[in-house]
């Protein structure tokens, strides 16, 4: 008996020490080397144990294949697999699925197994050891629809999470397409600027030749050299932007910005057919197909189910319970076997008006969710309207920019011929070349803008496909 008492005192002492240590950690964190800076102007230096470890990358990340340039569909596939946004929304949906399973457990009985060990000594000095295992079963028979409402709320939460994941997929696809066509735009601009540099070099060679022949002054040569330097600066700027856009695409694919890869070229042939559907038809399609709007509507249904859950908390519940708990004394010598079974009725009479206010709050949350869904529907209509006319403008700009490029090229040819023939001046030639440089940039941008506006319209109508190919109508 003395030994058992000593063990019990030791256990209580260790538990008390642990409690004191926990209290000390909360009330005085500096004891364990965390603390705060000495002054407002001082920077906090974290101790080694306070530095969090880096988050490891997932083991299932897909990497781009080495070799051939990546097509848009390949980049989209990598992004959908690796991007943290799609992975996060997918995990959130799985959490909602698990929560739905947890709520459905209320339809099944709960079974608890317990045990107790008691050592008692009477006034006569007799010691008794009581062992009492127990088994209890509880089952909710009726609760005025509370379980059904909770299940429906969890189901709508899962539906909203799934639609949110679908919207994340479309958002990632749009980001990939925007980064991809911005990258191809920069590549095409770099090629166009290389042609400009070549033309500026040709103009400089002509100015130097005319200067050596004595038919032009040094001013012509200096102006041509200045224009060449400006073209080279523009080339270097575009080249630096191209590297940044490559890093943007890699990041969108969920990979480090330093990941090596190569993409294709901006297409020259653009299928510039007009959109056949009217704007109001596209808006109606967006209202039907947009995943984020469907998620908002599911949130409204979840809020309505929540109202039923709160109301059921103020209504009676009917349950069934049973238990058995044999008691053994001094080993396995059974003394008694108490058991019980019965039906329980619970009726909350007064909760300090808590249920009334909970119902009011739940109803207001339902109205709030409805207004959020209505506001999102209006925003979607505006997005589709804007994207529709952006695409119309992109089609017209493409045709106009190509006419501008053709005229600017002819102007440069004429100006260069006149300058070489000695009947034109260097300013006319440089002005024509500057106009051609701008026309090339406008034509490249117009091509990229067409693809971007098609992708934006498909996204805004909820029809952007995981293939990554914008579908013009």
Secondary structure as GFF3:
##gff-version 3
##sequence-region A 1 473
A	DSSP	alpha_helix	2	27	.	.	.	ID=ss1
A	DSSP	three_ten_helix	29	32	.	.	.	ID=ss2
A	DSSP	three_ten_helix	48	50	.	.	.	ID=ss3
A	DSSP	alpha_helix	72	82	.	.	.	ID=ss4
A	DSSP	alpha_helix	84	104	.	.	.	ID=ss5
A	DSSP	three_ten_helix	105	107	.	.	.	ID=ss6
A	DSSP	beta_strand	110	121	.	.	.	ID=ss7
A	DSSP	beta_strand	127	142	.	.	.	ID=ss8
A	DSSP	alpha_helix	146	212	.	.	.	ID=ss9
A	DSSP	alpha_helix	218	252	.	.	.	ID=ss10
A	DSSP	alpha_helix	279	289	.	.	.	ID=ss11
A	DSSP	alpha_helix	291	312	.	.	.	ID=ss12
A	DSSP	beta_strand	317	329	.	.	.	ID=ss13
A	DSSP	beta_strand	333	346	.	.	.	ID=ss14
A	DSSP	alpha_helix	354	421	.	.	.	ID=ss15
A	DSSP	alpha_helix	426	460	.	.	.	ID=ss16
###
